[in-house]
């Protein structure tokens, strides 16, 4: 339950900061959102490969390790 509350508070903070940036400068907000989306799209395959790769490594490691 604590995890959910912390997660919700962090997303509210992100939303508040995004709205503040959007109100101050729409061009800055647009540029930041574009770069953030690009970084997300570029990093997502690496994260997926890392998760799958670590699953395979965990499966082939001996149990006593």
PDBQT receptor file of N, H, CA, C and O in Angstrom, charges set to zero:
ATOM      1  N   UNK A   1       0.824  -1.196   0.000  1.00  0.00    +0.000 N 
ATOM      2  CA  UNK A   1       0.000   0.000   0.000  1.00  0.00    +0.000 C 
ATOM      3  C   UNK A   1       0.875   1.270   0.000  1.00  0.00    +0.000 C 
ATOM      4  O   UNK A   1       0.549   2.257  -0.660  1.00  0.00    +0.000 OA
ATOM      5  N   UNK A   2       1.974   1.228   0.742  1.00  0.00    +0.000 N 
ATOM      6  H   UNK A   2       2.238   0.426   1.278  1.00  0.00    +0.000 HD
ATOM      7  CA  UNK A   2       2.872   2.374   0.794  1.00  0.00    +0.000 C 
ATOM      8  C   UNK A   2       3.466   2.653  -0.580  1.00  0.00    +0.000 C 
ATOM      9  O   UNK A   2       3.616   3.806  -0.984  1.00  0.00    +0.000 OA
ATOM     10  N   UNK A   3       3.804   1.570  -1.299  1.00  0.00    +0.000 N 
ATOM     11  H   UNK A   3       3.682   0.633  -0.971  1.00  0.00    +0.000 HD
ATOM     12  CA  UNK A   3       4.345   1.732  -2.646  1.00  0.00    +0.000 C 
ATOM     13  C   UNK A   3       3.371   2.492  -3.536  1.00  0.00    +0.000 C 
ATOM     14  O   UNK A   3       3.787   3.365  -4.299  1.00  0.00    +0.000 OA
ATOM     15  N   UNK A   4       2.103   2.180  -3.452  1.00  0.00    +0.000 N 
ATOM     16  H   UNK A   4       1.766   1.471  -2.832  1.00  0.00    +0.000 HD
ATOM     17  CA  UNK A   4       1.085   2.840  -4.273  1.00  0.00    +0.000 C 
ATOM     18  C   UNK A   4       0.990   4.329  -3.946  1.00  0.00    +0.000 C 
ATOM     19  O   UNK A   4       0.869   5.161  -4.845  1.00  0.00    +0.000 OA
ATOM     20  N   UNK A   5       1.044   4.656  -2.664  1.00  0.00    +0.000 N 
ATOM     21  H   UNK A   5       1.142   3.979  -1.934  1.00  0.00    +0.000 HD
ATOM     22  CA  UNK A   5       0.954   6.060  -2.260  1.00  0.00    +0.000 C 
ATOM     23  C   UNK A   5       2.177   6.847  -2.752  1.00  0.00    +0.000 C 
ATOM     24  O   UNK A   5       2.040   7.954  -3.272  1.00  0.00    +0.000 OA
ATOM     25  N   UNK A   6       3.367   6.266  -2.583  1.00  0.00    +0.000 N 
ATOM     26  H   UNK A   6       3.478   5.367  -2.161  1.00  0.00    +0.000 HD
ATOM     27  CA  UNK A   6       4.587   6.939  -3.045  1.00  0.00    +0.000 C 
ATOM     28  C   UNK A   6       4.567   7.099  -4.555  1.00  0.00    +0.000 C 
ATOM     29  O   UNK A   6       4.931   8.154  -5.074  1.00  0.00    +0.000 OA
ATOM     30  N   UNK A   7       4.145   6.058  -5.265  1.00  0.00    +0.000 N 
ATOM     31  H   UNK A   7       3.850   5.200  -4.844  1.00  0.00    +0.000 HD
ATOM     32  CA  UNK A   7       4.060   6.110  -6.722  1.00  0.00    +0.000 C 
ATOM     33  C   UNK A   7       3.079   7.202  -7.172  1.00  0.00    +0.000 C 
ATOM     34  O   UNK A   7       3.371   7.960  -8.097  1.00  0.00    +0.000 OA
ATOM     35  N   UNK A   8       1.956   7.275  -6.534  1.00  0.00    +0.000 N 
ATOM     36  H   UNK A   8       1.719   6.660  -5.782  1.00  0.00    +0.000 HD
ATOM     37  CA  UNK A   8       0.958   8.288  -6.867  1.00  0.00    +0.000 C 
ATOM     38  C   UNK A   8       1.487   9.702  -6.594  1.00  0.00    +0.000 C 
ATOM     39  O   UNK A   8       1.280  10.612  -7.397  1.00  0.00    +0.000 OA
ATOM     40  N   UNK A   9       2.164   9.878  -5.467  1.00  0.00    +0.000 N 
ATOM     41  H   UNK A   9       2.332   9.139  -4.815  1.00  0.00    +0.000 HD
ATOM     42  CA  UNK A   9       2.732  11.189  -5.153  1.00  0.00    +0.000 C 
ATOM     43  C   UNK A   9       3.791  11.602  -6.167  1.00  0.00    +0.000 C 
ATOM     44  O   UNK A   9       3.851  12.767  -6.560  1.00  0.00    +0.000 OA
ATOM     45  N   UNK A  10       4.617  10.670  -6.589  1.00  0.00    +0.000 N 
ATOM     46  H   UNK A  10       4.568   9.723  -6.270  1.00  0.00    +0.000 HD
ATOM     47  CA  UNK A  10       5.636  10.992  -7.590  1.00  0.00    +0.000 C 
ATOM     48  C   UNK A  10       5.001  11.393  -8.920  1.00  0.00    +0.000 C 
ATOM     49  O   UNK A  10       5.472  12.332  -9.563  1.00  0.00    +0.000 OA
ATOM     50  N   UNK A  11       3.941  10.700  -9.344  1.00  0.00    +0.000 N 
ATOM     51  H   UNK A  11       3.558   9.938  -8.821  1.00  0.00    +0.000 HD
ATOM     52  CA  UNK A  11       3.286  11.052 -10.599  1.00  0.00    +0.000 C 
ATOM     53  C   UNK A  11       2.574  12.402 -10.506  1.00  0.00    +0.000 C 
ATOM     54  O   UNK A  11       2.530  13.158 -11.477  1.00  0.00    +0.000 OA
ATOM     55  N   UNK A  12       2.019  12.698  -9.330  1.00  0.00    +0.000 N 
ATOM     56  H   UNK A  12       2.054  12.085  -8.541  1.00  0.00    +0.000 HD
ATOM     57  CA  UNK A  12       1.402  14.017  -9.132  1.00  0.00    +0.000 C 
ATOM     58  C   UNK A  12       2.467  15.104  -9.228  1.00  0.00    +0.000 C 
ATOM     59  O   UNK A  12       2.231  16.156  -9.821  1.00  0.00    +0.000 OA
ATOM     60  N   UNK A  13       3.637  14.850  -8.646  1.00  0.00    +0.000 N 
ATOM     61  H   UNK A  13       3.828  13.995  -8.164  1.00  0.00    +0.000 HD
ATOM     62  CA  UNK A  13       4.737  15.808  -8.730  1.00  0.00    +0.000 C 
ATOM     63  C   UNK A  13       5.191  16.005 -10.172  1.00  0.00    +0.000 C 
ATOM     64  O   UNK A  13       5.445  17.133 -10.594  1.00  0.00    +0.000 OA
ATOM     65  N   UNK A  14       5.295  14.917 -10.926  1.00  0.00    +0.000 N 
ATOM     66  H   UNK A  14       5.089  14.001 -10.583  1.00  0.00    +0.000 HD
ATOM     67  CA  UNK A  14       5.678  15.020 -12.339  1.00  0.00    +0.000 C 
ATOM     68  C   UNK A  14       4.645  15.836 -13.110  1.00  0.00    +0.000 C 
ATOM     69  O   UNK A  14       5.002  16.690 -13.921  1.00  0.00    +0.000 OA
ATOM     70  N   UNK A  15       3.379  15.575 -12.858  1.00  0.00    +0.000 N 
ATOM     71  H   UNK A  15       3.089  14.881 -12.199  1.00  0.00    +0.000 HD
ATOM     72  CA  UNK A  15       2.326  16.332 -13.533  1.00  0.00    +0.000 C 
ATOM     73  C   UNK A  15       2.352  17.808 -13.183  1.00  0.00    +0.000 C 
ATOM     74  O   UNK A  15       2.168  18.661 -14.051  1.00  0.00    +0.000 OA
ATOM     75  N   UNK A  16       2.580  18.113 -11.910  1.00  0.00    +0.000 N 
ATOM     76  H   UNK A  16       2.730  17.421 -11.204  1.00  0.00    +0.000 HD
ATOM     77  CA  UNK A  16       2.641  19.519 -11.487  1.00  0.00    +0.000 C 
ATOM     78  C   UNK A  16       3.827  20.236 -12.133  1.00  0.00    +0.000 C 
ATOM     79  O   UNK A  16       3.696  21.371 -12.592  1.00  0.00    +0.000 OA
ATOM     80  N   UNK A  17       4.974  19.576 -12.165  1.00  0.00    +0.000 N 
ATOM     81  H   UNK A  17       5.080  18.654 -11.792  1.00  0.00    +0.000 HD
ATOM     82  CA  UNK A  17       6.136  20.186 -12.809  1.00  0.00    +0.000 C 
ATOM     83  C   UNK A  17       5.913  20.358 -14.310  1.00  0.00    +0.000 C 
ATOM     84  O   UNK A  17       6.322  21.367 -14.884  1.00  0.00    +0.000 OA
ATOM     85  N   UNK A  18       5.272  19.386 -14.944  1.00  0.00    +0.000 N 
ATOM     86  H   UNK A  18       4.941  18.566 -14.477  1.00  0.00    +0.000 HD
ATOM     87  CA  UNK A  18       4.971  19.505 -16.369  1.00  0.00    +0.000 C 
ATOM     88  C   UNK A  18       4.020  20.653 -16.656  1.00  0.00    +0.000 C 
ATOM     89  O   UNK A  18       4.214  21.404 -17.612  1.00  0.00    +0.000 OA
ATOM     90  N   UNK A  19       2.993  20.789 -15.830  1.00  0.00    +0.000 N 
ATOM     91  H   UNK A  19       2.835  20.179 -15.053  1.00  0.00    +0.000 HD
ATOM     92  CA  UNK A  19       2.057  21.898 -16.020  1.00  0.00    +0.000 C 
ATOM     93  C   UNK A  19       2.729  23.244 -15.777  1.00  0.00    +0.000 C 
ATOM     94  O   UNK A  19       2.451  24.216 -16.479  1.00  0.00    +0.000 OA
ATOM     95  N   UNK A  20       3.605  23.302 -14.792  1.00  0.00    +0.000 N 
ATOM     96  H   UNK A  20       3.831  22.512 -14.221  1.00  0.00    +0.000 HD
ATOM     97  CA  UNK A  20       4.333  24.541 -14.535  1.00  0.00    +0.000 C 
ATOM     98  C   UNK A  20       5.199  24.918 -15.732  1.00  0.00    +0.000 C 
ATOM     99  O   UNK A  20       5.231  26.079 -16.140  1.00  0.00    +0.000 OA
ATOM    100  N   UNK A  21       5.896  23.942 -16.290  1.00  0.00    +0.000 N 
ATOM    101  H   UNK A  21       5.870  22.999 -15.959  1.00  0.00    +0.000 HD
ATOM    102  CA  UNK A  21       6.733  24.215 -17.467  1.00  0.00    +0.000 C 
ATOM    103  C   UNK A  21       5.872  24.611 -18.664  1.00  0.00    +0.000 C 
ATOM    104  O   UNK A  21       6.259  25.477 -19.448  1.00  0.00    +0.000 OA
ATOM    105  N   UNK A  22       4.700  23.976 -18.808  1.00  0.00    +0.000 N 
ATOM    106  H   UNK A  22       4.385  23.272 -18.171  1.00  0.00    +0.000 HD
ATOM    107  CA  UNK A  22       3.833  24.294 -19.941  1.00  0.00    +0.000 C 
ATOM    108  C   UNK A  22       3.267  25.707 -19.837  1.00  0.00    +0.000 C 
ATOM    109  O   UNK A  22       3.101  26.392 -20.847  1.00  0.00    +0.000 OA
ATOM    110  N   UNK A  23       2.973  26.135 -18.623  1.00  0.00    +0.000 N 
ATOM    111  H   UNK A  23       3.107  25.579 -17.803  1.00  0.00    +0.000 HD
ATOM    112  CA  UNK A  23       2.416  27.480 -18.437  1.00  0.00    +0.000 C 
ATOM    113  C   UNK A  23       3.490  28.539 -18.692  1.00  0.00    +0.000 C 
ATOM    114  O   UNK A  23       3.210  29.583 -19.281  1.00  0.00    +0.000 OA
ATOM    115  N   UNK A  24       4.720  28.265 -18.245  1.00  0.00    +0.000 N 
ATOM    116  H   UNK A  24       4.947  27.417 -17.766  1.00  0.00    +0.000 HD
ATOM    117  CA  UNK A  24       5.786  29.255 -18.393  1.00  0.00    +0.000 C 
ATOM    118  C   UNK A  24       6.249  29.394 -19.841  1.00  0.00    +0.000 C 
ATOM    119  O   UNK A  24       6.381  30.504 -20.356  1.00  0.00    +0.000 OA
ATOM    120  N   UNK A  25       6.492  28.260 -20.488  1.00  0.00    +0.000 N 
ATOM    121  H   UNK A  25       6.385  27.358 -20.070  1.00  0.00    +0.000 HD
ATOM    122  CA  UNK A  25       7.004  28.320 -21.862  1.00  0.00    +0.000 C 
ATOM    123  C   UNK A  25       6.528  27.093 -22.625  1.00  0.00    +0.000 C 
ATOM    124  O   UNK A  25       6.975  25.974 -22.371  1.00  0.00    +0.000 OA
ATOM    125  N   UNK A  26       5.630  27.314 -23.547  1.00  0.00    +0.000 N 
ATOM    126  H   UNK A  26       5.267  28.222 -23.753  1.00  0.00    +0.000 HD
ATOM    127  CA  UNK A  26       5.106  26.188 -24.320  1.00  0.00    +0.000 C 
ATOM    128  C   UNK A  26       6.172  25.575 -25.214  1.00  0.00    +0.000 C 
ATOM    129  O   UNK A  26       6.172  24.364 -25.434  1.00  0.00    +0.000 OA
ATOM    130  N   UNK A  27       7.074  26.389 -25.729  1.00  0.00    +0.000 N 
ATOM    131  H   UNK A  27       7.074  27.373 -25.550  1.00  0.00    +0.000 HD
ATOM    132  CA  UNK A  27       8.136  25.875 -26.591  1.00  0.00    +0.000 C 
ATOM    133  C   UNK A  27       9.085  24.986 -25.789  1.00  0.00    +0.000 C 
ATOM    134  O   UNK A  27       9.511  23.934 -26.265  1.00  0.00    +0.000 OA
ATOM    135  N   UNK A  28       9.414  25.415 -24.568  1.00  0.00    +0.000 N 
ATOM    136  H   UNK A  28       9.069  26.270 -24.181  1.00  0.00    +0.000 HD
ATOM    137  CA  UNK A  28      10.288  24.622 -23.706  1.00  0.00    +0.000 C 
ATOM    138  C   UNK A  28       9.621  23.300 -23.343  1.00  0.00    +0.000 C 
ATOM    139  O   UNK A  28      10.266  22.252 -23.354  1.00  0.00    +0.000 OA
ATOM    140  N   UNK A  29       8.337  23.348 -23.023  1.00  0.00    +0.000 N 
ATOM    141  H   UNK A  29       7.812  24.199 -23.013  1.00  0.00    +0.000 HD
ATOM    142  CA  UNK A  29       7.601  22.126 -22.695  1.00  0.00    +0.000 C 
ATOM    143  C   UNK A  29       7.555  21.186 -23.893  1.00  0.00    +0.000 C 
ATOM    144  O   UNK A  29       7.766  19.983 -23.746  1.00  0.00    +0.000 OA
ATOM    145  N   UNK A  30       7.283  21.722 -25.063  1.00  0.00    +0.000 N 
ATOM    146  H   UNK A  30       7.112  22.700 -25.182  1.00  0.00    +0.000 HD
ATOM    147  CA  UNK A  30       7.206  20.905 -26.274  1.00  0.00    +0.000 C 
ATOM    148  C   UNK A  30       8.556  20.251 -26.572  1.00  0.00    +0.000 C 
ATOM    149  O   UNK A  30       8.620  19.071 -26.916  1.00  0.00    +0.000 OA
ATOM    150  N   UNK A  31       9.634  21.031 -26.437  1.00  0.00    +0.000 N 
ATOM    151  H   UNK A  31       9.582  21.989 -26.157  1.00  0.00    +0.000 HD
ATOM    152  CA  UNK A  31      10.976  20.491 -26.683  1.00  0.00    +0.000 C 
ATOM    153  C   UNK A  31      11.334  19.413 -25.654  1.00  0.00    +0.000 C 
ATOM    154  O   UNK A  31      11.889  18.373 -26.008  1.00  0.00    +0.000 OA
ATOM    155  N   UNK A  32      11.018  19.662 -24.396  1.00  0.00    +0.000 N 
ATOM    156  H   UNK A  32      10.566  20.507 -24.108  1.00  0.00    +0.000 HD
ATOM    157  CA  UNK A  32      11.310  18.684 -23.353  1.00  0.00    +0.000 C 
ATOM    158  C   UNK A  32      10.509  17.410 -23.518  1.00  0.00    +0.000 C 
ATOM    159  O   UNK A  32      11.039  16.315 -23.327  1.00  0.00    +0.000 OA
ATOM    160  N   UNK A  33       9.233  17.539 -23.872  1.00  0.00    +0.000 N 
ATOM    161  H   UNK A  33       8.803  18.428 -24.027  1.00  0.00    +0.000 HD
ATOM    162  CA  UNK A  33       8.396  16.360 -24.078  1.00  0.00    +0.000 C 
ATOM    163  C   UNK A  33       8.866  15.564 -25.291  1.00  0.00    +0.000 C 
ATOM    164  O   UNK A  33       8.850  14.334 -25.268  1.00  0.00    +0.000 OA
ATOM    165  N   UNK A  34       9.279  16.246 -26.337  1.00  0.00    +0.000 N 
ATOM    166  H   UNK A  34       9.293  17.246 -26.356  1.00  0.00    +0.000 HD
ATOM    167  CA  UNK A  34       9.777  15.566 -27.536  1.00  0.00    +0.000 C 
ATOM    168  C   UNK A  34      11.060  14.800 -27.234  1.00  0.00    +0.000 C 
ATOM    169  O   UNK A  34      11.204  13.641 -27.622  1.00  0.00    +0.000 OA
ATOM    170  N   UNK A  35      11.992  15.453 -26.541  1.00  0.00    +0.000 N 
ATOM    171  H   UNK A  35      11.875  16.395 -26.226  1.00  0.00    +0.000 HD
ATOM    172  CA  UNK A  35      13.243  14.783 -26.202  1.00  0.00    +0.000 C 
ATOM    173  C   UNK A  35      13.013  13.634 -25.226  1.00  0.00    +0.000 C 
ATOM    174  O   UNK A  35      13.655  12.590 -25.342  1.00  0.00    +0.000 OA
ATOM    175  N   UNK A  36      12.117  13.811 -24.278  1.00  0.00    +0.000 N 
ATOM    176  H   UNK A  36      11.596  14.659 -24.184  1.00  0.00    +0.000 HD
ATOM    177  CA  UNK A  36      11.806  12.745 -23.331  1.00  0.00    +0.000 C 
ATOM    178  C   UNK A  36      11.186  11.542 -24.019  1.00  0.00    +0.000 C 
ATOM    179  O   UNK A  36      11.537  10.402 -23.712  1.00  0.00    +0.000 OA
ATOM    180  N   UNK A  37      10.267  11.783 -24.946  1.00  0.00    +0.000 N 
ATOM    181  H   UNK A  37       9.982  12.708 -25.196  1.00  0.00    +0.000 HD
ATOM    182  CA  UNK A  37       9.645  10.681 -25.686  1.00  0.00    +0.000 C 
ATOM    183  C   UNK A  37      10.671   9.967 -26.563  1.00  0.00    +0.000 C 
ATOM    184  O   UNK A  37      10.647   8.741 -26.678  1.00  0.00    +0.000 OA
ATOM    185  N   UNK A  38      11.564  10.724 -27.174  1.00  0.00    +0.000 N 
ATOM    186  H   UNK A  38      11.584  11.719 -27.080  1.00  0.00    +0.000 HD
ATOM    187  CA  UNK A  38      12.607  10.122 -28.009  1.00  0.00    +0.000 C 
ATOM    188  C   UNK A  38      13.534   9.253 -27.170  1.00  0.00    +0.000 C 
ATOM    189  O   UNK A  38      13.866   8.133 -27.557  1.00  0.00    +0.000 OA
ATOM    190  N   UNK A  39      13.951   9.776 -26.014  1.00  0.00    +0.000 N 
ATOM    191  H   UNK A  39      13.681  10.686 -25.699  1.00  0.00    +0.000 HD
ATOM    192  CA  UNK A  39      14.817   9.001 -25.129  1.00  0.00    +0.000 C 
ATOM    193  C   UNK A  39      14.118   7.728 -24.653  1.00  0.00    +0.000 C 
ATOM    194  O   UNK A  39      14.738   6.668 -24.575  1.00  0.00    +0.000 OA
ATOM    195  N   UNK A  40      12.833   7.836 -24.337  1.00  0.00    +0.000 N 
ATOM    196  H   UNK A  40      12.330   8.697 -24.400  1.00  0.00    +0.000 HD
ATOM    197  CA  UNK A  40      12.068   6.667 -23.905  1.00  0.00    +0.000 C 
ATOM    198  C   UNK A  40      12.036   5.602 -24.987  1.00  0.00    +0.000 C 
ATOM    199  O   UNK A  40      12.249   4.422 -24.710  1.00  0.00    +0.000 OA
ATOM    200  N   UNK A  41      11.770   6.015 -26.222  1.00  0.00    +0.000 N 
ATOM    201  H   UNK A  41      11.597   6.974 -26.447  1.00  0.00    +0.000 HD
ATOM    202  CA  UNK A  41      11.692   5.065 -27.333  1.00  0.00    +0.000 C 
ATOM    203  C   UNK A  41      13.060   4.433 -27.605  1.00  0.00    +0.000 C 
ATOM    204  O   UNK A  41      13.139   3.251 -27.939  1.00  0.00    +0.000 OA
ATOM    205  N   UNK A  42      14.132   5.211 -27.463  1.00  0.00    +0.000 N 
ATOM    206  H   UNK A  42      14.068   6.172 -27.191  1.00  0.00    +0.000 HD
ATOM    207  CA  UNK A  42      15.465   4.670 -27.709  1.00  0.00    +0.000 C 
ATOM    208  C   UNK A  42      15.932   3.742 -26.587  1.00  0.00    +0.000 C 
ATOM    209  O   UNK A  42      16.662   2.785 -26.848  1.00  0.00    +0.000 OA
ATOM    210  N   UNK A  43      15.527   4.005 -25.355  1.00  0.00    +0.000 N 
ATOM    211  H   UNK A  43      14.934   4.782 -25.143  1.00  0.00    +0.000 HD
ATOM    212  CA  UNK A  43      15.971   3.188 -24.233  1.00  0.00    +0.000 C 
ATOM    213  C   UNK A  43      15.116   1.951 -23.988  1.00  0.00    +0.000 C 
ATOM    214  O   UNK A  43      15.594   0.981 -23.398  1.00  0.00    +0.000 OA
ATOM    215  N   UNK A  44      13.878   1.966 -24.424  1.00  0.00    +0.000 N 
ATOM    216  H   UNK A  44      13.490   2.753 -24.903  1.00  0.00    +0.000 HD
ATOM    217  CA  UNK A  44      12.973   0.843 -24.165  1.00  0.00    +0.000 C 
ATOM    218  C   UNK A  44      13.497  -0.488 -24.696  1.00  0.00    +0.000 C 
ATOM    219  O   UNK A  44      13.434  -1.473 -23.959  1.00  0.00    +0.000 OA
ATOM    220  N   UNK A  45      14.010  -0.586 -25.922  1.00  0.00    +0.000 N 
ATOM    221  H   UNK A  45      14.062   0.214 -26.520  1.00  0.00    +0.000 HD
ATOM    222  CA  UNK A  45      14.544  -1.880 -26.373  1.00  0.00    +0.000 C 
ATOM    223  C   UNK A  45      15.721  -2.362 -25.533  1.00  0.00    +0.000 C 
ATOM    224  O   UNK A  45      15.850  -3.561 -25.284  1.00  0.00    +0.000 OA
ATOM    225  N   UNK A  46      16.573  -1.454 -25.096  1.00  0.00    +0.000 N 
ATOM    226  H   UNK A  46      16.469  -0.480 -25.298  1.00  0.00    +0.000 HD
ATOM    227  CA  UNK A  46      17.708  -1.851 -24.255  1.00  0.00    +0.000 C 
ATOM    228  C   UNK A  46      17.237  -2.392 -22.917  1.00  0.00    +0.000 C 
ATOM    229  O   UNK A  46      17.777  -3.375 -22.410  1.00  0.00    +0.000 OA
ATOM    230  N   UNK A  47      16.237  -1.753 -22.353  1.00  0.00    +0.000 N 
ATOM    231  H   UNK A  47      15.798  -0.955 -22.765  1.00  0.00    +0.000 HD
ATOM    232  CA  UNK A  47      15.694  -2.220 -21.074  1.00  0.00    +0.000 C 
ATOM    233  C   UNK A  47      15.056  -3.596 -21.248  1.00  0.00    +0.000 C 
ATOM    234  O   UNK A  47      15.242  -4.478 -20.410  1.00  0.00    +0.000 OA
ATOM    235  N   UNK A  48      14.311  -3.779 -22.325  1.00  0.00    +0.000 N 
ATOM    236  H   UNK A  48      14.160  -3.062 -23.005  1.00  0.00    +0.000 HD
ATOM    237  CA  UNK A  48      13.671  -5.080 -22.573  1.00  0.00    +0.000 C 
ATOM    238  C   UNK A  48      14.713  -6.175 -22.758  1.00  0.00    +0.000 C 
ATOM    239  O   UNK A  48      14.560  -7.272 -22.220  1.00  0.00    +0.000 OA
ATOM    240  N   UNK A  49      15.770  -5.891 -23.511  1.00  0.00    +0.000 N 
ATOM    241  H   UNK A  49      15.894  -5.000 -23.948  1.00  0.00    +0.000 HD
ATOM    242  CA  UNK A  49      16.838  -6.876 -23.712  1.00  0.00    +0.000 C 
ATOM    243  C   UNK A  49      17.518  -7.186 -22.377  1.00  0.00    +0.000 C 
ATOM    244  O   UNK A  49      17.840  -8.342 -22.101  1.00  0.00    +0.000 OA
ATOM    245  N   UNK A  50      17.733  -6.180 -21.561  1.00  0.00    +0.000 N 
ATOM    246  H   UNK A  50      17.471  -5.241 -21.784  1.00  0.00    +0.000 HD
ATOM    247  CA  UNK A  50      18.348  -6.397 -20.256  1.00  0.00    +0.000 C 
ATOM    248  C   UNK A  50      17.503  -7.260 -19.345  1.00  0.00    +0.000 C 
ATOM    249  O   UNK A  50      18.028  -8.127 -18.647  1.00  0.00    +0.000 OA
ATOM    250  N   UNK A  51      16.190  -7.030 -19.341  1.00  0.00    +0.000 N 
ATOM    251  H   UNK A  51      15.764  -6.325 -19.908  1.00  0.00    +0.000 HD
ATOM    252  CA  UNK A  51      15.301  -7.827 -18.492  1.00  0.00    +0.000 C 
ATOM    253  C   UNK A  51      15.266  -9.273 -18.966  1.00  0.00    +0.000 C 
ATOM    254  O   UNK A  51      15.376 -10.193 -18.155  1.00  0.00    +0.000 OA
ATOM    255  N   UNK A  52      15.116  -9.480 -20.262  1.00  0.00    +0.000 N 
ATOM    256  H   UNK A  52      15.026  -8.733 -20.921  1.00  0.00    +0.000 HD
ATOM    257  CA  UNK A  52      15.084 -10.838 -20.796  1.00  0.00    +0.000 C 
ATOM    258  C   UNK A  52      16.432 -11.519 -20.602  1.00  0.00    +0.000 C 
ATOM    259  O   UNK A  52      16.485 -12.688 -20.220  1.00  0.00    +0.000 OA
ATOM    260  N   UNK A  53      17.522 -10.800 -20.860  1.00  0.00    +0.000 N 
ATOM    261  H   UNK A  53      17.479  -9.850 -21.170  1.00  0.00    +0.000 HD
ATOM    262  CA  UNK A  53      18.853 -11.365 -20.692  1.00  0.00    +0.000 C 
ATOM    263  C   UNK A  53      19.136 -11.744 -19.248  1.00  0.00    +0.000 C 
ATOM    264  O   UNK A  53      19.722 -12.796 -18.991  1.00  0.00    +0.000 OA
ATOM    265  N   UNK A  54      18.732 -10.911 -18.307  1.00  0.00    +0.000 N 
ATOM    266  H   UNK A  54      18.256 -10.057 -18.516  1.00  0.00    +0.000 HD
ATOM    267  CA  UNK A  54      18.959 -11.253 -16.902  1.00  0.00    +0.000 C 
ATOM    268  C   UNK A  54      18.108 -12.447 -16.492  1.00  0.00    +0.000 C 
ATOM    269  O   UNK A  54      18.516 -13.224 -15.628  1.00  0.00    +0.000 OA
ATOM    270  N   UNK A  55      16.937 -12.605 -17.093  1.00  0.00    +0.000 N 
ATOM    271  H   UNK A  55      16.606 -11.974 -17.795  1.00  0.00    +0.000 HD
ATOM    272  CA  UNK A  55      16.111 -13.796 -16.824  1.00  0.00    +0.000 C 
ATOM    273  C   UNK A  55      16.797 -15.056 -17.304  1.00  0.00    +0.000 C 
ATOM    274  O   UNK A  55      16.794 -16.071 -16.606  1.00  0.00    +0.000 OA
ATOM    275  N   UNK A  56      17.387 -15.003 -18.490  1.00  0.00    +0.000 N 
ATOM    276  H   UNK A  56      17.389 -14.179 -19.057  1.00  0.00    +0.000 HD
ATOM    277  CA  UNK A  56      18.117 -16.165 -19.000  1.00  0.00    +0.000 C 
ATOM    278  C   UNK A  56      19.340 -16.477 -18.142  1.00  0.00    +0.000 C 
ATOM    279  O   UNK A  56      19.619 -17.642 -17.859  1.00  0.00    +0.000 OA
ATOM    280  N   UNK A  57      20.064 -15.447 -17.732  1.00  0.00    +0.000 N 
ATOM    281  H   UNK A  57      19.836 -14.501 -17.962  1.00  0.00    +0.000 HD
ATOM    282  CA  UNK A  57      21.237 -15.670 -16.886  1.00  0.00    +0.000 C 
ATOM    283  C   UNK A  57      20.822 -16.280 -15.556  1.00  0.00    +0.000 C 
ATOM    284  O   UNK A  57      21.489 -17.188 -15.060  1.00  0.00    +0.000 OA
ATOM    285  N   UNK A  58      19.735 -15.797 -14.974  1.00  0.00    +0.000 N 
ATOM    286  H   UNK A  58      19.193 -15.060 -15.377  1.00  0.00    +0.000 HD
ATOM    287  CA  UNK A  58      19.253 -16.351 -13.718  1.00  0.00    +0.000 C 
ATOM    288  C   UNK A  58      18.803 -17.798 -13.889  1.00  0.00    +0.000 C 
ATOM    289  O   UNK A  58      18.934 -18.599 -12.964  1.00  0.00    +0.000 OA
ATOM    290  N   UNK A  59      18.274 -18.139 -15.066  1.00  0.00    +0.000 N 
ATOM    291  H   UNK A  59      18.168 -17.487 -15.817  1.00  0.00    +0.000 HD
ATOM    292  CA  UNK A  59      17.795 -19.506 -15.296  1.00  0.00    +0.000 C 
ATOM    293  C   UNK A  59      18.965 -20.482 -15.455  1.00  0.00    +0.000 C 
ATOM    294  O   UNK A  59      18.843 -21.643 -15.065  1.00  0.00    +0.000 OA
ATOM    295  N   UNK A  60      20.082 -20.045 -16.012  1.00  0.00    +0.000 N 
ATOM    296  H   UNK A  60      20.181 -19.102 -16.330  1.00  0.00    +0.000 HD
ATOM    297  CA  UNK A  60      21.181 -20.973 -16.240  1.00  0.00    +0.000 C 
ATOM    298  C   UNK A  60      22.169 -21.030 -15.070  1.00  0.00    +0.000 C 
ATOM    299  O   UNK A  60      23.033 -21.906 -15.035  1.00  0.00    +0.000 OA
ATOM    300  N   UNK A  61      22.046 -20.099 -14.108  1.00  0.00    +0.000 N 
ATOM    301  H   UNK A  61      21.344 -19.387 -14.137  1.00  0.00    +0.000 HD
ATOM    302  CA  UNK A  61      22.946 -20.122 -12.961  1.00  0.00    +0.000 C 
ATOM    303  C   UNK A  61      22.567 -21.260 -12.023  1.00  0.00    +0.000 C 
ATOM    304  O   UNK A  61      21.385 -21.577 -11.884  1.00  0.00    +0.000 OA
ATOM    305  N   UNK A  62      23.541 -21.869 -11.386  1.00  0.00    +0.000 N 
ATOM    306  H   UNK A  62      24.501 -21.611 -11.499  1.00  0.00    +0.000 HD
ATOM    307  CA  UNK A  62      23.237 -22.925 -10.421  1.00  0.00    +0.000 C 
ATOM    308  C   UNK A  62      22.428 -22.373  -9.238  1.00  0.00    +0.000 C 
ATOM    309  O   UNK A  62      22.561 -21.201  -8.888  1.00  0.00    +0.000 OA
ATOM    310  N   UNK A  63      21.602 -23.209  -8.634  1.00  0.00    +0.000 N 
ATOM    311  H   UNK A  63      21.494 -24.162  -8.918  1.00  0.00    +0.000 HD
ATOM    312  CA  UNK A  63      20.728 -22.792  -7.544  1.00  0.00    +0.000 C 
ATOM    313  C   UNK A  63      21.522 -22.336  -6.314  1.00  0.00    +0.000 C 
ATOM    314  O   UNK A  63      21.081 -21.428  -5.609  1.00  0.00    +0.000 OA
ATOM    315  N   UNK A  64      22.672 -22.940  -6.044  1.00  0.00    +0.000 N 
ATOM    316  H   UNK A  64      23.030 -23.678  -6.616  1.00  0.00    +0.000 HD
ATOM    317  CA  UNK A  64      23.399 -22.631  -4.819  1.00  0.00    +0.000 C 
ATOM    318  C   UNK A  64      24.119 -21.291  -4.858  1.00  0.00    +0.000 C 
ATOM    319  O   UNK A  64      24.659 -20.861  -3.840  1.00  0.00    +0.000 OA
ATOM    320  N   UNK A  65      24.142 -20.623  -6.001  1.00  0.00    +0.000 N 
ATOM    321  H   UNK A  65      23.703 -20.973  -6.829  1.00  0.00    +0.000 HD
ATOM    322  CA  UNK A  65      24.754 -19.300  -6.079  1.00  0.00    +0.000 C 
ATOM    323  C   UNK A  65      23.745 -18.337  -5.589  1.00  0.00    +0.000 C 
ATOM    324  O   UNK A  65      24.007 -17.135  -5.549  1.00  0.00    +0.000 OA
TER     325      UNK A  65
